[in-house]
């Protein structure tokens, strides 16, 4: 399907996906707070706590959408992941009785490895980064004929992630802006496709993994560095081909934040709300705390806290 047509067609598809996956996912809460609770005067915050989703991140939405919208091969499903997508596919496949094989790189955190194993999936650890795991998973898919569930560059994945924005709009209908962390771009592609310019959508990336930032500058997805403490969730080599024209049309801007800002956001979420977010899950909030995005006085800002798969050992770094 041509990219432009895909972008124009996603909104009704998101509604269809929402109806299909609704029995299987949690309607995660939105916590409203004065910006002053986070040291941000004069604004109103609405935090979408998607880290409370099944498998610990928003990725369960896209995984269930793939499993319910598509025909699944007898060999089951295969996915490559930095961790959260793999945990989501493993969980959803277990819930629906489908065999799953998950490929992850060595950078995958211990918390995410444990989640994947707990759902009974076959786990393969290979390579240093997500793209190494992706290549290995594609080779295995060709051999096994399993159905590929891509972490971000598939239509069903975008539709599933877009259901988060549909839900957020119902819960917080008067937002001016939504901040979204970006890795491969599945979440922001779905969110931007739902809002379609009715709400300002801001992409937030680590300085060490500026995939969408570099793509916007180049006018197309290009190879980017894959560093950052959020590398197990926000550091593919490129953003997705399907989401990129959506971002060009409906993402207001891309802002970058340092690893130190991400750690500070993790700490602020804990101290203000007793929320334990992983680095990628706290990255959107980091844009506000670090001044990478400066709201207007009175602005109502939605922040997607998108993942919570961490360990006490890793999380303690944010509190030091």
C-alpha positions in Angstrom: 0.0 0.0 0.0 1.4 3.5 -0.9 2.6 5.4 2.1 0.3 8.4 1.6 -2.7 6.1 1.3 -1.7 4.1 4.4 -1.4 7.3 6.4 -4.9 8.5 5.3 -6.5 5.1 6.0 -5.1 4.5 9.5 -7.7 6.2 11.6 -10.6 3.9 10.8 -8.2 1.0 11.1 -7.3 2.1 14.6 -11.0 2.0 15.6 -11.3 -1.6 14.2 -8.1 -2.7 16.0 -9.3 -1.1 19.3 -12.5 -3.1 19.1 -10.6 -6.4 18.4 -8.0 -6.0 21.1 -10.2 -4.5 23.8 -11.0 -7.8 25.5 -7.2 -8.6 25.8 -5.6 -5.3 26.9 -5.8 -3.0 29.9 -7.3 0.4 29.7 -4.4 2.1 31.4 -5.0 5.0 33.7 -4.3 8.7 33.0 -3.1 10.6 36.1 -3.6 14.4 35.9 -1.2 16.6 37.8 -0.2 20.2 38.1 3.1 20.8 36.4 4.4 22.2 39.8 4.5 18.6 41.1 7.4 18.1 38.7 8.9 21.6 39.1 7.1 22.8 36.0 5.1 25.9 36.8 2.0 27.1 34.9 1.1 23.9 32.9 -1.2 21.0 33.4 0.0 17.4 32.9 -1.8 14.2 31.9 0.4 11.2 32.3 -0.7 8.1 30.4 0.6 5.2 32.5 1.1 2.6 29.7 3.8 0.9 31.7 0.9 -0.7 33.5 -0.1 -2.5 30.3 0.2 -6.3 30.0 3.9 -7.2 29.5 5.0 -3.9 30.9 4.7 -1.6 27.9 2.4 -0.3 25.1 3.8 -3.0 22.8 1.0 -5.4 23.8 -1.4 -3.3 21.7 0.5 -3.8 18.5 1.2 -7.5 19.2 -2.4 -8.3 19.8 -3.4 -6.3 16.7 -1.1 -8.5 14.6 -2.3 -11.7 16.1 -6.0 -10.9 15.7 -6.0 -9.0 12.4 -3.7 -11.4 10.4 -3.6 -15.0 9.5 -1.0 -16.8 11.6 1.1 -19.6 10.2 1.0 -23.0 11.7 4.7 -22.5 12.8 3.5 -19.5 15.0 5.1 -16.1 15.2 8.6 -14.7 15.3 9.7 -11.3 16.4 13.0 -9.3 16.9 13.1 -6.9 19.7 15.2 -4.8 22.0 13.0 -6.3 24.7 9.6 -4.8 25.2 8.2 -5.9 21.8 9.5 -9.4 22.4 7.9 -9.6 25.8 4.6 -8.3 24.3 4.6 -10.8 21.5 5.5 -13.6 23.9 2.7 -12.6 26.2 0.1 -12.3 23.5 1.1 -15.5 21.8 0.9 -17.3 25.2 -2.6 -15.8 25.8 -3.8 -17.0 22.4 -2.0 -20.4 22.4 0.4 -19.6 19.5 4.0 -20.7 19.4 6.5 -17.7 19.6 10.2 -17.3 18.9 11.8 -14.1 20.1 15.2 -12.8 19.0 16.9 -10.1 21.1 20.4 -8.6 21.2 22.8 -8.8 24.1 21.9 -5.3 25.1 18.4 -6.5 26.2 17.9 -5.9 29.9 17.6 -8.7 32.5 14.1 -7.6 33.3 12.9 -8.0 29.7 14.7 -11.3 29.3 12.9 -12.6 32.4 9.5 -11.4 31.1 10.0 -13.1 27.7 11.0 -16.4 29.3 8.1 -16.2 31.8 5.6 -16.3 28.9 7.1 -19.6 27.5 8.5 -18.2 24.3 11.6 -19.6 22.6 14.3 -17.0 23.3 17.3 -16.4 21.1 20.0 -13.9 22.2 22.2 -12.8 19.3 24.2 -9.8 18.2 24.9 -6.5 19.9 22.0 -4.4 18.8 18.4 -4.7 17.6 19.3 -4.8 13.9 21.4 -7.9 14.5 18.5 -9.6 16.2 16.2 -8.5 13.3 18.5 -10.1 10.6 18.6 -13.3 12.6 14.8 -13.4 13.0 14.2 -12.8 9.3 16.5 -15.7 8.4 14.7 -18.0 10.9 11.3 -16.8 9.5 12.4 -17.8 6.0 13.4 -21.2 7.2 10.4 -21.9 9.5 7.7 -20.0 7.6 6.6 -18.4 10.9 4.6 -15.2 10.7 6.8 -12.1 11.3 5.5 -9.5 13.8 7.7 -6.5 13.3 8.2 -4.2 16.2 7.2 -1.0 14.4 7.3 -1.2 10.5 4.0 -3.1 9.9 0.5 -1.8 9.4 -1.1 -3.9 12.1 1.6 -2.8 14.6 0.8 0.9 13.8 -2.9 0.3 14.1 -2.5 -1.4 17.5 -0.2 1.4 18.9 -2.7 4.0 17.6 -5.3 2.6 20.0 -3.4 4.2 22.8 -4.1 7.7 21.4 -7.8 6.8 20.8 -7.9 5.8 24.5 -6.0 8.9 25.7 -8.3 11.2 23.8 -11.3 9.7 25.6 -9.6 10.1 29.0 -8.0 13.5 28.4 -10.0 15.2 25.6 -8.6 18.7 26.0 -4.9 18.2 25.5 -2.9 20.7 23.5 0.2 18.6 23.1 1.3 15.0 23.5 4.9 14.0 24.1 6.0 10.6 22.7 9.3 8.7 23.0 10.6 7.4 19.7 12.6 4.3 18.8 11.5 2.7 15.5 8.4 5.0 15.4 5.5 2.5 15.8 4.1 4.3 18.8 4.4 7.9 17.4 3.2 6.7 14.0 0.0 5.4 15.5 -0.4 8.3 17.9 0.1 10.9 15.1 -2.2 9.0 12.7 -5.0 9.2 15.3 -4.6 12.8 16.2 -3.8 14.0 12.6 -2.9 17.5 13.6 -5.8 18.1 16.1 -3.2 17.9 18.9 0.4 18.9 18.7 2.6 15.7 18.7 6.2 16.0 19.8 8.7 13.3 19.3 11.3 12.8 22.0 14.6 10.8 21.4 17.8 10.3 23.3 20.7 12.3 21.9 22.6 9.0 21.5 19.8 7.5 19.3 18.4 10.3 17.1 16.7 8.1 14.5 13.7 10.2 13.6 15.7 13.5 14.1 18.2 12.4 11.4 15.5 11.0 9.1 13.6 14.4 9.3 16.8 16.2 8.4 17.6 13.8 5.5 14.0 13.6 4.2 14.0 9.8 4.5 15.0 7.1 7.0 18.8 6.9 7.4 21.2 5.0 9.6 21.6 6.7 13.0 23.8 6.0 16.1 22.4 3.5 18.6 23.7 4.7 22.0 21.9 5.8 25.2 20.8 4.2 28.4 17.5 3.6 26.6 19.2 1.6 23.8 17.2 -1.6 24.6 14.0 0.2 23.6 14.8 3.4 21.7 17.8 2.6 19.4 17.1 0.8 16.1 19.3 1.7 13.1 16.4 3.5 11.3 12.8 4.5 11.9 10.2 2.6 10.0 9.4 3.3 6.4 5.7 3.2 7.0 5.6 5.7 9.8 8.0 8.2 8.3 5.5 9.9 5.9 3.1 10.0 8.8 5.7 11.8 11.0 6.4 14.2 8.2 2.7 15.1 8.0 1.6 15.0 11.6 4.6 15.3 14.0 5.2 18.9 15.0 8.9 18.5 15.8 11.6 16.1 17.2 13.5 17.1 20.3 16.5 15.4 21.8 17.3 14.7 25.5 20.5 13.5 27.3 20.9 10.3 29.2 21.2 12.5 32.4 17.8 14.1 31.6 16.3 10.6 31.2 17.7 9.5 34.6 16.3 12.7 36.1 12.8 11.9 34.6 12.9 8.4 36.1 13.7 9.9 39.5 11.0 12.6 39.3 8.4 10.0 38.3 9.4 8.0 41.4 9.5 10.9 43.8 6.3 12.6 42.6 4.1 9.6 41.9 6.0 6.4 43.0 6.0 5.3 39.4 8.9 3.1 38.4 9.6 3.7 34.7 12.4 2.2 32.5 14.6 4.8 30.7 12.6 4.6 27.5 9.4 5.0 29.5 10.6 8.2 31.1 12.1 9.8 28.0 9.0 11.8 27.0 8.9 13.4 30.4 12.6 14.2 30.1 11.8 16.7 27.3 9.9 18.8 29.7 12.3 18.6 32.6 15.3 19.4 30.5 13.6 22.3 28.6 13.9 20.5 25.2 10.2 21.2 24.9 8.9 24.4 26.6 5.1 24.6 26.8 3.2 27.9 26.7 1.6 29.1 30.0 -1.6 27.1 30.7 -0.8 24.4 28.1 -2.3 21.0 28.7 0.4 18.4 28.0 0.0 14.7 27.7 3.0 12.5 28.5 3.1 8.9 27.5 5.0 6.8 30.1 5.4 3.9 27.8 7.4 1.2 29.6 8.3 -0.1 33.0 10.5 -3.2 32.4 13.4 -2.5 34.6 15.2 -4.1 37.6 15.8 -2.5 41.0 19.5 -2.6 40.3 19.1 -0.7 37.0 16.5 1.7 38.4 18.7 2.6 41.4 21.0 4.5 39.0 18.2 7.0 38.5 18.0 7.6 42.2 21.6 8.2 43.0 
